[in-house]
Amino acid sequence: MVQRKLLTTTNKLSLPHTPAAAKANAKAALSLLLLLLLLALALLAPTSWAARVPFACDPRSGLTRGLRFCRVALPIHVRVRDLIGRLTLQEKIRLLVNNAAAVPRLGIQGYEWWSEALHGVSNVGPGTRFGGAFPGATSFPQVITTAASFNSSLWEEIGRVVSDEARAMYNGGMAGLTYWSPNVNVFRDPRWGRGQETPGEDPVMAGKYAASYVRGLQGNVGNRLKVAASCKHYTAYDLDNWNGVDRYHFNARVSKQDLEDTYNVPFKACVVDGKVASVMCSYNQVNGVPTCADPNLLKNTIRGQWRLNGYIVSDCDSVGVLYENQHYTTTPEDAAADTIRAGLDLDCGPGGKMAEAEVDLALANTITVQMRLGMFDGEPSAQPYGNLGPRDVCTPAHQQLALEAARQGIVLLKNQGQALPLSARRHRLIAVIGPNSDVTVTMIGNYAGVACGYTSPLQGIGRYSRTVHQPGCAGVACTSNQLFGRAEVAARHADATILVMGLDQSIEAEFRDRTGLLLPGHQQELVSRVAMASRGPTILVLMSGGPIDVSFAKNDPRVAAIVWAGYPGQAGGQAIADVLFGTVNPGGKLPVTWYPQEYVAKVPMTNMNMRANPAKGYPGRTYRFYKGPVVYPFGYGMSYTSYRHSLVEAPTQVSVPVASLSAAYRNSSLLSAGIRAAHVNCDPASLGFHVDIENTGSMDGTHTLLVFSTPPEGKWSPARQLIGFEKVHVSAGSQRRVRIDVRVCEHLSVVDEFGIRRIPIGEHKLHVGDLEHSMTLQANLG
């Protein structure tokens, strides 16, 4: 693009035809061409992108002489201490906000901490912008969609690609290196507008996603960081604006039990397993205390128990919310002081009054992360990742990965009479109908950036067959049925009909929770009328983040198949078509329970209890605690082939090594309450299971094996818990062996009402695919 524009410029030169002028102009033109050539080479040189950005510890500035914090050979903690010792109190305070001020006398540039990379480099937040050599970045499917792949290696690879593009944009002066992603809150309530940003309702799966994506983003090579991720929003945050209650005023009342075995699980995995460089605290209160001002949540848990190596940041203006909305403090300055004392290091918003010793501790955490990123190591182009530039963004390989991620996340929910896959030979004319049938931006969900390009569903389907297109509705709100007649006519004349329906950001988004689970407006009517009119099979494709009650379509024999595509990213239309026409065998599984509409009438979003309370008519939440009717269960997903599982090797009795206990505790009646996980030697307590997976159908497929555990009968809950999953490709007629590692302390423990994790002694059941295996745990008291 640069070279083409340069050539156009020279072609427009108007030169006089006198000999002297011609000679002079020829010389000028030659000089201009030489200048343009040098400019082109500079633009294409990989090191030039870093050189264009001002940086700290620049030896050319003349300011670095004698500055120990610029000496790369010194340990980071020594450099950090030296830098902090050179700052005045006012300079320190101005560094504790997201738009940190420059310190020109030390050669330190201003820095914007707020960038986002939920599923691609985003332009949400002031730290990143698109334009010039970086017109866009690869936009992967929304997180809820890639979560449906149950593929941890895919999650990590997406993170690696996103951080490649983020580093390239940083080198070009268009982005920062601190990304406030991922969102690992548990998708507790199906109405939550931001549920689309999360890995779903299961805390173990959310934790695995968090650790995988963070590893991909950060690189985690030694202490060095490629970019710094931040897991958010800690904790018990999953209500934005429902029934007059918003996140700024909400006090989440959470039991110790639910906090330990649900809400905090993904964050612990993020810090302990993913080694994340940051955690973001949330707007809401937990049990009357704002999360960003709670020393038990911040100092004691994140930094104390989990040993965070990084910084803690507030959600934007959270500190101000303490004073202005929650009236937790009498002044805004007190709000800032309370949060710093609780363990907050960086305020996404204005600062306040703080003691200098507390300021120094917070600064040490933030500056350490910047030094791990190499931001004080001098010339960026000479550092790792310094060669990344525009050519490393939106590459064919990155865009192919976006397509593959969308394919893996698509879930087949119904396939009556093997209506799918469609055949381009038999289904030559396809009616493509619905408000989401030709969308682009809808497919990338929220917290997205500018995509490299799009393939809409209509375009994707058009690559297989001829199409006739009718939107049916003016938008997903579908407030009128005036266009239904044209849609019915199209369906009558087509060999097959594909309805692309569902939601978008006008229905579910940040600060926009849903009120119900049905399709908006007249969408259900459109589906039913078109299915009645259709000459060929009717296929319903749904785009959404949250679950939708489509019981009417599930039970309607005229709707032959249902496919959920989530928000499938920039290549979503191609991925949908590839699944519908059988180029790809669907292997996705639902990461959330799909409830019937009547469920939400029994559960206020403000009720944070996970466990059911039958006495009060409270049904519980998620597959772990809700046992009522569902439209589709967690983990559900069909395939175009079939699989058979065989348990090859599995222990039936396991001895749990218990550390030294008092004589009283050895009493069998006390052991019946379960052994505290803290009293168990967890290192050797790992079990290996081998499962053979056979593809008994006629089509190659990628199978997701889900493994659940059930504790001994009695008071223990949850009754069923996901403990692991494996993604494996199995060719038709062949077999693959998979090893599942079960760690006793992590996978077979439960949490009691006091928030203490215990290991029940007795018979545990493992559910491996469609198999059930019993295993008895015995305490080895030494």
VOGU-3710 file (C-alpha; in Angstrom, 3 decimals, decimal comma):
1> mvqrkllttt> 0,000/0,000/0,000  2,803/2,438/0,871  4,757/1,714/-2,304  1,693/2,080/-4,537  0,875/5,515/-3,112  4,496/6,652/-3,494  4,570/5,693/-7,164  1,327/7,558/-7,769  2,874/10,705/-6,289  5,869/10,638/-8,644
11> nklslphtpa> 3,692/9,986/-11,685  1,892/13,286/-11,046  5,094/15,439/-11,219  4,753/18,189/-13,871  8,208/19,078/-15,339  8,956/22,009/-17,734  10,536/21,083/-21,087  13,441/23,610/-21,348  16,931/21,909/-21,258  18,150/23,780/-18,163
21> aakanakaal> 14,916/23,292/-16,364  14,805/19,690/-17,454  18,290/19,107/-16,040  17,413/20,826/-12,770  14,094/19,074/-12,515  15,660/15,739/-13,349  18,067/16,269/-10,478  15,194/17,307/-8,218  13,136/14,338/-9,310  16,082/12,022/-8,669
31> slllllllla> 16,507/13,519/-5,198  12,796/13,142/-4,559  12,809/9,540/-5,704  15,814/8,840/-3,499  14,022/10,469/-0,571  10,870/8,459/-1,247  12,907/5,272/-1,542  14,571/5,937/1,801  11,168/6,672/3,320  9,765/3,419/1,946
41> lallaptswa> 12,726/1,474/3,298  12,302/3,164/6,665  8,626/2,243/6,732  9,372/-1,349/5,848  12,360/-1,802/8,162  11,208/-3,831/11,165  13,334/-1,877/13,645  11,969/1,495/12,576  8,633/0,990/14,282  10,210/0,895/17,722
51> arvpfacdpr> 12,539/3,786/16,934  9,606/6,087/16,163  8,312/5,808/19,748  9,936/7,838/22,559  11,245/5,528/25,236  12,748/5,628/28,711  16,474/5,155/29,266  17,315/6,487/25,796  21,130/6,823/25,742  20,829/9,575/23,104
61> sgltrglrfc> 18,915/11,806/25,516  21,908/12,474/27,742  19,710/11,839/30,802  20,605/8,231/31,490  24,164/8,742/32,732  24,395/7,546/36,337  20,792/6,287/36,431  20,969/2,808/37,955  17,363/2,048/36,998  18,499/2,094/33,356
71> rvalpihvrv> 21,169/-0,571/33,879  19,705/-3,773/32,451  22,361/-5,927/34,124  21,119/-5,021/37,606  18,340/-7,029/39,305  14,904/-5,541/38,708  14,199/-4,895/42,391  17,414/-2,829/42,633  16,450/-0,790/39,579  12,932/-0,246/40,907
81> rdligrltlq> 14,238/0,966/44,264  16,633/3,356/42,532  13,894/4,858/40,354  11,441/5,326/43,220  14,174/6,979/45,278  14,634/9,639/42,585  10,951/10,642/42,404  9,258/13,414/44,351  5,995/12,616/46,148  3,953/14,491/43,553
91> ekirllvnna> 5,680/12,654/40,718  4,956/9,368/42,456  1,249/10,134/42,880  0,931/11,127/39,218  2,282/7,684/38,273  -0,451/5,827/40,187  -3,245/6,532/37,718  -3,961/4,912/34,354  -2,780/7,974/32,394  0,559/8,179/34,203
101> aavprlgiqg> 2,358/11,502/33,761  5,803/11,906/32,240  8,854/12,695/34,358  10,920/14,631/31,790  13,894/15,278/34,076  14,480/11,507/34,259  13,653/10,856/30,612  10,458/8,954/31,531  7,587/9,220/29,070  3,929/9,415/30,009
111> yewwsealhg> 2,158/6,066/29,791  -1,449/4,991/29,332  -2,044/1,749/31,209  -5,535/1,092/29,859  -5,604/-1,148/26,793  -7,915/-4,095/26,105  -7,387/-7,417/24,354  -10,381/-9,587/25,220  -10,381/-11,479/21,907  -8,047/-9,405/19,804
121> vsnvgpgtrf> -6,421/-6,002/20,154  -9,292/-3,665/20,989  -9,820/0,066/20,570  -11,800/0,204/23,815  -9,689/2,250/26,214  -7,354/5,146/25,408  -4,173/3,068/25,207  -4,781/1,696/21,707  -5,792/3,260/18,424  -6,041/2,081/14,825
131> ggafpgatsf> -4,959/3,896/11,692  -2,034/4,401/9,343  0,065/1,265/9,096  -2,287/-0,471/11,569  -5,812/-0,158/10,134  -7,071/-3,222/11,998  -6,173/-6,341/13,954  -7,335/-9,949/13,927  -10,726/-10,161/15,639  -11,237/-13,613/17,109
141> pqvittaasf> -14,613/-14,988/18,213  -16,060/-13,613/21,417  -14,771/-15,508/24,466  -18,011/-17,419/25,101  -17,642/-18,903/21,601  -14,024/-19,996/21,902  -14,873/-21,371/25,354  -17,277/-23,759/23,604  -14,283/-25,353/21,884  -13,072/-26,724/25,256
151> nsslweeigr> -9,598/-26,491/23,734  -6,986/-25,026/26,071  -4,210/-25,144/23,461  -6,398/-23,051/21,137  -6,964/-20,478/23,906  -3,235/-20,171/24,484  -2,494/-19,878/20,767  -5,064/-17,092/20,396  -3,363/-15,284/23,269  0,017/-15,663/21,562
161> vvsdearamy> -1,292/-14,194/18,304  -3,062/-11,323/20,053  0,132/-10,405/21,925  2,158/-10,574/18,693  -0,182/-8,005/17,188  -0,233/-5,939/20,400  3,585/-5,801/20,495  3,670/-4,845/16,823  1,274/-1,976/17,454  3,271/-0,904/20,519
171> nggmagltyw> 6,413/-0,819/18,406  4,529/1,439/15,990  3,366/3,795/18,741  -0,278/2,726/18,497  -0,751/0,660/21,658  0,504/0,007/25,159  1,790/-3,187/26,726  -0,687/-3,547/29,615  -3,954/-5,201/28,639  -6,884/-5,435/31,037
181> spnvnvfrdp> -8,030/-8,824/29,807  -9,323/-11,530/30,208  -12,722/-11,327/31,901  -12,932/-14,504/33,989  -16,055/-13,859/36,050  -18,352/-16,862/36,313  -21,400/-16,587/34,023  -23,775/-17,094/36,945  -26,994/-15,589/35,576  -28,119/-16,128/31,970
191> rwgrgqetpg> -29,347/-12,522/31,689  -25,963/-10,908/32,327  -25,071/-8,642/29,394  -21,347/-9,270/29,798  -21,610/-13,036/30,044  -20,462/-13,125/26,411  -17,016/-11,925/27,552  -16,530/-14,870/29,915  -15,572/-18,547/29,473  -18,943/-19,678/30,849
201> edpvmagkya> -20,557/-20,887/34,052  -18,083/-23,479/35,314  -15,364/-22,092/37,609  -12,812/-24,832/36,826  -13,200/-24,311/33,094  -13,047/-20,533/33,540  -9,810/-21,004/35,489  -8,291/-23,176/32,773  -9,277/-20,634/30,144  -7,803/-17,814/32,232
211> asyvrglqgn> -4,453/-19,544/32,741  -4,199/-20,619/29,084  -5,050/-17,245/27,574  -2,783/-15,398/30,011  0,147/-17,707/29,219  -0,374/-16,989/25,537  -0,561/-13,235/26,059  2,349/-12,876/28,459  4,783/-15,362/26,995  5,998/-16,092/30,534
221> vgnrlkvaas> 9,607/-16,742/29,529  11,348/-16,500/32,861  10,442/-13,200/34,479  10,110/-11,420/31,130  6,679/-10,317/29,874  5,597/-10,017/26,258  2,545/-8,038/27,359  1,007/-7,808/30,834  -2,472/-9,311/31,177  -5,013/-8,503/33,899
231> ckhytaydld> -7,722/-10,862/35,117  -10,972/-9,072/35,911  -13,347/-8,266/37,650  -12,450/-9,491/41,128  -14,849/-10,579/42,607  -18,501/-11,731/42,550  -19,209/-9,278/39,740  -21,875/-10,397/37,298  -24,618/-7,795/37,399  -24,495/-4,586/35,369
241> nwngvdryhf> -27,926/-3,002/35,301  -30,974/-5,046/36,193  -34,355/-4,026/37,539  -33,121/-0,707/38,911  -29,936/-2,123/40,474  -26,598/-1,267/38,851  -23,028/-2,376/39,407  -22,029/0,904/41,039  -24,495/0,454/43,899  -24,730/-3,339/44,171
251> narvskqdle> -23,696/-5,103/47,358  -23,119/-8,757/46,484  -23,933/-10,837/49,547  -21,831/-13,953/49,124  -21,265/-16,876/51,471  -17,724/-17,999/52,284  -18,600/-21,293/50,635  -19,647/-19,728/47,319  -16,718/-17,334/47,326  -14,236/-20,189/47,757
261> dtynvpfkac> -15,700/-22,784/45,407  -17,174/-20,562/42,693  -16,436/-16,856/42,456  -12,723/-16,833/43,346  -11,715/-20,055/41,569  -10,915/-18,521/38,140  -8,931/-15,687/39,710  -6,844/-18,055/41,782  -6,067/-20,094/38,659  -5,192/-16,906/36,815
271> vvdgkvasvm> -2,644/-15,902/39,468  -1,305/-19,290/40,578  -1,357/-21,213/37,279  -1,294/-18,416/34,708  1,182/-16,191/36,593  -0,840/-13,166/35,528  0,801/-9,771/35,982  -2,316/-8,002/37,243  -5,759/-8,402/38,780  -8,533/-5,825/38,460
281> csynqvngvp> -10,965/-5,314/41,336  -14,612/-4,643/40,533  -17,162/-1,868/41,105  -19,459/-3,785/43,434  -19,249/-4,387/47,135  -18,930/-7,875/48,595  -20,684/-8,251/51,932  -20,745/-4,502/52,502  -17,127/-3,696/51,569  -16,067/-2,391/48,124
291> tcadpnllkn> -13,788/-4,970/46,552  -11,132/-2,336/45,801  -11,048/-1,305/49,480  -11,107/-4,776/51,043  -7,681/-5,742/52,456  -8,849/-9,325/52,958  -9,598/-9,696/49,243  -6,565/-7,767/48,000  -3,632/-7,893/50,430  -4,510/-11,108/52,213
301> tirgqwrlng> -5,811/-13,195/49,313  -4,428/-12,016/45,963  -1,042/-10,941/47,182  -0,763/-12,987/50,385  -2,228/-16,446/49,691  -1,909/-16,505/45,892  1,403/-14,575/45,753  0,580/-12,229/42,860  3,733/-11,078/41,086  2,285/-7,886/39,675
311> yivsdcdsvg> -0,077/-5,021/40,333  -3,716/-4,633/41,383  -5,759/-2,079/39,439  -9,247/-0,693/40,006  -11,974/-0,874/37,409  -12,242/2,590/35,892  -13,457/5,149/38,437  -14,068/2,402/41,016  -12,291/4,501/43,624  -14,553/7,442/42,834
321> vlyenqhytt> -17,583/5,141/43,008  -16,703/4,321/46,628  -17,366/7,932/47,553  -19,854/9,181/44,965  -22,189/6,186/44,563  -21,649/3,935/47,567  -20,886/6,688/50,107  -18,360/4,373/51,694  -16,048/7,270/52,576  -16,708/10,905/53,457
331> tpedaaadti> -14,269/12,347/50,900  -12,805/11,204/47,574  -9,333/11,522/49,082  -10,303/9,056/51,809  -11,508/6,658/49,118  -8,097/6,748/47,424  -6,318/6,290/50,738  -8,514/3,338/51,762  -7,879/1,503/48,502  -4,108/1,977/48,623
341> ragldldcgp> -4,057/0,681/52,205  -6,148/-2,326/51,129  -3,588/-3,256/48,483  -4,603/-1,345/45,343  -1,623/-0,242/43,229  -3,126/1,629/40,275  -6,302/3,682/40,026  -8,088/3,837/36,698  -9,168/7,410/37,475  -7,968/10,412/39,486
351> ggkmaeaevd> -5,718/10,067/42,548  -6,061/11,228/46,158  -4,279/11,581/49,513  -1,928/8,763/50,465  1,013/8,126/52,786  4,338/8,065/50,922  5,332/4,631/52,227  2,094/3,177/50,843  2,654/5,005/47,569  6,141/3,507/47,311
361> lalantitvq> 4,799/-0,035/47,768  2,195/0,487/45,051  4,749/2,042/42,694  7,140/-0,843/43,246  4,471/-3,227/41,955  3,598/-1,198/38,851  7,162/-0,254/37,888  8,304/-3,850/38,353  5,778/-4,917/35,716  6,976/-2,176/33,359
371> mrlgmfdgep> 10,565/-3,333/33,802  9,569/-6,945/33,164  8,062/-5,641/29,919  11,393/-4,033/29,002  10,050/-0,478/29,139  13,220/0,752/30,901  15,687/-1,272/28,848  16,467/1,348/26,216  16,000/1,011/22,464  12,853/-1,175/21,977
381> saqpygnlgp> 13,932/-2,498/18,576  16,962/-4,179/20,182  14,768/-6,080/22,656  12,785/-9,306/22,279  9,729/-8,692/20,062  11,273/-5,426/18,833  11,186/-6,665/15,239  7,388/-6,989/15,168  5,619/-4,482/12,938  2,691/-3,983/10,523
391> rdvctpahqq> 3,559/-7,119/8,564  2,854/-9,156/11,728  -0,747/-7,946/12,085  -3,673/-9,499/10,195  -1,368/-12,107/8,660  -2,943/-14,957/6,686  -1,970/-17,345/9,500  -3,622/-15,166/12,136  -6,805/-14,862/10,096  -6,838/-18,607/9,511
401> laleaarqgi> -6,630/-19,118/13,281  -9,640/-16,812/13,716  -11,549/-18,994/11,255  -10,464/-22,193/13,000  -11,458/-20,803/16,400  -14,932/-19,999/15,086  -15,298/-23,469/13,577  -14,326/-25,127/16,861  -16,739/-23,008/18,906  -19,886/-23,677/16,885
411> vllknqgqal> -22,335/-26,022/18,646  -24,840/-28,301/16,910  -27,944/-28,439/19,132  -30,455/-30,294/16,923  -30,149/-32,374/13,772  -33,433/-34,071/13,047  -33,234/-36,771/10,405  -29,632/-35,819/9,673  -30,786/-32,664/7,919  -27,220/-31,446/8,231
421> plsarrhrli> -24,809/-31,307/6,586  -26,363/-29,669/3,544  -25,207/-30,652/0,077  -24,151/-28,035/-2,471  -25,248/-30,510/-5,162  -28,747/-31,106/-3,775  -29,321/-27,715/-2,161  -28,501/-25,458/-5,073  -30,615/-22,491/-3,980  -30,544/-21,446/-0,323
431> avigpnsdvt> -32,908/-18,921/1,237  -30,863/-16,951/3,779  -33,180/-15,122/6,146  -32,989/-13,230/9,413  -31,715/-10,030/11,039  -28,252/-11,560/11,610  -27,970/-13,157/8,179  -25,715/-10,517/6,633  -24,099/-8,878/9,657  -20,421/-8,168/10,173
441> vtmignyagv> -19,705/-6,083/13,283  -22,305/-8,081/15,247  -20,071/-11,134/14,902  -17,207/-9,657/16,943  -19,286/-8,873/20,036  -18,103/-6,273/22,528  -14,646/-5,141/23,658  -13,567/-5,636/20,062  -11,350/-3,601/17,787  -11,315/-3,031/14,043
451> acgytsplqg> -11,306/-6,364/12,247  -8,973/-7,202/9,354  -12,058/-7,939/7,250  -15,326/-9,837/7,486  -17,174/-12,759/5,976  -20,876/-12,479/6,806  -23,122/-15,576/6,977  -24,694/-14,642/3,646  -21,276/-14,369/2,031  -20,085/-17,632/3,555
461> igrysrtvhq> -23,160/-19,574/2,432  -22,875/-17,966/-1,009  -19,523/-19,686/-1,477  -21,313/-23,047/-1,468  -24,635/-22,374/-3,231  -26,722/-19,701/-4,895  -28,611/-17,627/-2,349  -31,735/-15,528/-2,101  -31,647/-13,123/0,824  -34,412/-11,623/2,935
471> pgcagvacts> -33,672/-9,985/6,327  -37,203/-10,656/7,624  -36,708/-7,998/10,315  -35,125/-4,562/10,224  -32,907/-5,566/13,172  -32,729/-8,055/16,031  -35,364/-6,103/17,973  -37,734/-7,274/15,191  -40,506/-4,867/16,157  -42,562/-5,508/13,012
481> nqlfgraeva> -43,636/-8,496/10,920  -44,141/-6,474/7,732  -41,212/-8,136/5,959  -42,244/-11,687/6,855  -44,188/-12,252/3,622  -41,105/-11,800/1,451  -39,167/-14,177/3,666  -41,896/-16,819/3,315  -41,843/-16,479/-0,468  -38,084/-16,950/-0,540
491> arhadatilv> -38,376/-20,085/1,628  -41,051/-21,598/-0,637  -38,780/-21,435/-3,662  -35,493/-22,560/-2,085  -34,015/-26,034/-1,702  -33,164/-25,228/1,938  -33,721/-22,312/4,283  -31,191/-20,954/6,767  -32,513/-18,545/9,389  -29,790/-16,533/11,150
501> mgldqsieae> -31,416/-15,072/14,243  -30,475/-14,142/17,805  -29,118/-11,137/19,657  -26,569/-8,345/19,359  -25,117/-5,568/21,524  -28,412/-3,684/21,496  -29,896/-6,548/23,528  -26,977/-7,755/25,667  -23,899/-5,708/26,486  -21,974/-3,959/29,237
511> frdrtglllp> -24,482/-2,122/31,432  -27,299/-3,862/29,529  -28,601/-7,009/31,213  -31,521/-8,850/29,642  -34,943/-9,132/31,239  -35,793/-12,524/29,723  -34,439/-15,408/27,659  -36,736/-15,450/24,641  -35,853/-14,256/21,157  -36,531/-10,501/20,903
521> ghqqelvsrv> -39,648/-9,042/19,345  -41,272/-11,059/16,562  -38,259/-13,302/15,871  -39,999/-16,456/17,088  -42,951/-15,742/14,832  -40,616/-15,269/11,864  -38,915/-18,617/12,502  -42,201/-20,483/12,794  -43,784/-18,889/9,718  -40,727/-19,423/7,533
531> amasrgptil> -40,386/-23,038/8,728  -44,025/-23,616/7,810  -43,496/-22,142/4,342  -40,105/-23,682/3,553  -39,978/-26,186/0,709  -36,751/-27,750/1,979  -35,212/-28,258/5,418  -35,189/-25,245/7,759  -31,978/-24,612/9,681  -31,939/-22,179/12,614
541> vlmsggpidv> -28,591/-20,490/13,343  -28,345/-18,448/16,538  -25,915/-15,653/17,318  -25,779/-14,697/20,989  -23,573/-14,521/24,038  -26,139/-15,651/26,583  -28,494/-18,621/26,333  -31,828/-18,335/24,539  -34,989/-20,289/25,253  -35,708/-21,800/21,829
551> sfakndprva> -37,942/-24,587/23,132  -40,441/-23,762/20,385  -37,862/-24,569/17,687  -36,439/-27,560/19,539  -39,947/-29,072/19,633  -40,993/-27,997/16,133  -40,449/-30,843/13,617  -40,404/-28,264/10,805  -37,184/-26,811/12,245  -34,798/-29,557/11,198
561> aivwagypgq> -31,606/-28,311/12,831  -30,399/-25,714/15,333  -26,848/-24,351/15,465  -25,414/-21,905/18,021  -22,546/-19,769/16,725  -22,105/-17,356/19,639  -20,424/-14,244/18,273  -18,026/-15,999/15,884  -15,569/-13,221/15,029  -14,431/-11,741/11,738
571> aggqaiadvl> -14,555/-15,073/9,865  -17,818/-16,175/11,461  -19,845/-16,365/8,266  -17,328/-18,688/6,651  -17,184/-20,892/9,757  -20,981/-21,161/9,917  -21,158/-22,158/6,252  -18,335/-24,682/6,649  -20,269/-26,407/9,438  -23,634/-26,280/7,662
581> fgtvnpggkl> -22,192/-27,818/4,483  -20,042/-30,426/6,241  -16,588/-29,096/5,403  -16,173/-29,055/9,181  -17,686/-31,559/11,603  -19,035/-29,575/14,596  -17,426/-30,418/17,937  -18,335/-27,516/20,213  -20,079/-27,957/23,578  -22,223/-25,441/25,431
591> pvtwypqeyv> -20,230/-23,616/28,148  -23,474/-22,536/29,857  -26,828/-24,050/30,753  -29,703/-22,998/28,488  -32,628/-22,445/30,853  -36,322/-22,140/30,033  -37,864/-18,687/30,295  -39,738/-19,541/33,510  -36,425/-20,105/35,322  -35,571/-16,406/35,518
601> akvpmtnmnm> -38,852/-15,621/37,297  -37,544/-17,618/40,283  -34,064/-16,086/40,516  -33,487/-12,366/41,048  -30,119/-11,370/39,569  -29,289/-9,855/42,963  -29,405/-13,251/44,696  -25,797/-14,470/44,633  -26,437/-17,882/46,222  -25,239/-20,715/44,033
611> ranpakgypg> -26,934/-23,516/45,975  -30,629/-24,262/45,789  -32,964/-23,481/48,680  -36,140/-25,533/48,105  -37,797/-24,109/51,216  -37,748/-20,661/49,625  -38,455/-21,858/46,096  -34,933/-20,930/45,003  -33,749/-23,411/42,333  -29,977/-22,784/42,453
621> rtyrfykgpv> -27,642/-21,757/39,655  -25,630/-23,469/36,914  -25,480/-27,176/36,216  -23,624/-27,726/39,502  -26,572/-26,744/41,688  -29,681/-26,388/39,497  -31,492/-29,667/38,859  -34,655/-28,445/37,125  -35,699/-28,624/33,478  -33,397/-27,134/30,834
631> vypfgygmsy> -33,614/-26,374/27,146  -30,060/-27,659/26,641  -27,615/-28,675/29,398  -24,079/-27,491/30,040  -21,625/-29,468/27,919  -24,201/-30,401/25,281  -23,230/-30,550/21,627  -23,848/-32,946/18,743  -21,666/-34,173/15,893  -22,074/-35,532/12,378
641> tsyrhslvea> -20,433/-38,734/13,568  -20,656/-40,908/16,694  -18,138/-41,894/19,359  -17,696/-44,738/21,825  -15,667/-44,518/25,058  -13,806/-47,324/26,803  -12,107/-46,972/30,177  -8,770/-48,743/29,780  -7,023/-48,022/33,036  -8,412/-46,469/36,224
651> ptqvsvpvas> -7,749/-46,970/39,957  -10,559/-48,261/42,149  -8,961/-47,496/45,523  -6,821/-44,511/46,397  -4,900/-43,901/49,597  -4,824/-40,218/50,524  -1,548/-39,307/52,314  -2,491/-37,225/55,352  0,031/-35,127/57,267  0,474/-35,576/61,031
661> lsaayrnssl> -2,824/-35,132/62,847  -3,881/-35,075/66,436  -5,240/-38,259/67,958  -8,674/-36,687/68,230  -8,726/-35,915/64,528  -7,939/-39,542/63,706  -11,308/-40,460/65,133  -13,442/-41,889/62,333  -16,393/-39,654/63,179  -14,254/-36,586/62,555
671> lsagiraahv> -12,846/-38,073/59,363  -16,414/-38,436/58,089  -16,495/-34,633/57,856  -13,721/-34,875/55,268  -10,029/-34,134/55,552  -8,925/-30,561/55,200  -7,103/-30,265/51,889  -4,440/-28,281/53,746  -3,642/-31,419/55,790  -3,057/-33,617/52,745
681> ncdpaslgfh> 0,253/-34,137/51,003  -1,080/-33,136/47,597  2,077/-33,624/45,529  1,820/-37,407/45,019  -1,989/-37,419/45,120  -2,474/-37,487/41,342  -4,253/-40,257/39,454  -3,988/-41,231/35,811  -6,970/-42,501/33,798  -6,726/-43,792/30,256
691> vdientgsmd> -9,729/-43,635/27,953  -10,046/-44,974/24,413  -12,223/-42,878/22,103  -13,472/-44,618/18,974  -15,081/-42,821/16,058  -17,833/-45,252/15,075  -19,273/-43,056/12,330  -18,335/-42,309/8,745  -16,919/-38,812/9,151  -13,710/-37,558/10,753
701> gthtllvfst> -14,361/-35,466/13,829  -12,876/-33,624/16,779  -14,316/-34,899/20,027  -14,504/-33,167/23,388  -14,209/-35,540/26,328  -15,684/-34,058/29,524  -14,863/-35,578/32,920  -17,039/-34,897/35,968  -16,763/-36,052/39,572  -19,461/-36,783/42,150
711> ppegkwspar> -18,550/-36,888/45,878  -19,826/-39,586/48,271  -23,528/-39,477/48,992  -24,527/-37,234/51,864  -24,261/-33,551/52,607  -21,623/-32,785/49,984  -22,261/-30,371/47,155  -22,053/-29,786/44,298  -23,400/-33,153/43,278  -21,490/-32,968/39,972
721> qligfekvhv> -18,405/-30,969/39,083  -16,338/-30,683/35,904  -12,762/-31,654/36,699  -11,186/-31,901/33,260  -11,614/-32,034/29,511  -9,620/-33,100/26,476  -10,016/-32,241/22,803  -8,949/-34,983/20,404  -9,251/-35,477/16,643  -10,409/-38,982/15,681
731> sagsqrrvri> -10,622/-40,162/12,082  -13,635/-42,184/11,006  -13,285/-45,817/12,042  -10,198/-45,173/14,161  -9,431/-44,908/17,860  -7,385/-42,560/20,058  -6,238/-43,008/23,652  -6,469/-40,053/26,032  -4,930/-39,666/29,469  -6,882/-37,777/32,104
741> dvrvcehlsv> -4,997/-36,621/35,200  -7,087/-36,329/38,350  -5,499/-34,451/41,240  -7,118/-35,431/44,516  -6,757/-32,103/46,331  -7,967/-30,052/43,398  -10,526/-32,269/41,707  -12,013/-34,456/44,428  -12,325/-31,831/47,149  -15,410/-29,827/48,109
751> vdefgirrip> -15,891/-26,654/50,141  -17,836/-26,656/53,408  -20,121/-23,874/54,653  -17,175/-22,165/56,355  -15,245/-21,854/53,105  -12,809/-24,645/54,007  -11,816/-27,058/51,258  -12,132/-30,708/52,343  -11,613/-34,102/50,763  -14,532/-36,466/51,483
761> igehklhvgd> -13,496/-39,995/52,407  -15,514/-42,723/50,716  -16,784/-43,592/47,248  -16,358/-40,960/44,548  -17,812/-41,394/41,081  -16,102/-40,236/37,921  -18,205/-39,605/34,821  -15,976/-39,964/31,768  -18,025/-39,188/28,703  -20,929/-41,640/28,920
771> lehsmtlqan> -19,052/-43,931/31,345  -19,243/-44,020/35,145  -16,386/-45,245/37,316  -16,396/-45,671/41,099  -13,331/-45,014/43,183  -12,888/-45,203/46,955  -10,690/-42,727/48,819  -9,105/-43,933/52,034  -7,149/-41,823/54,499  -3,556/-42,917/55,012
781> lg> -2,832/-41,525/58,490  0,783/-42,705/58,568
//
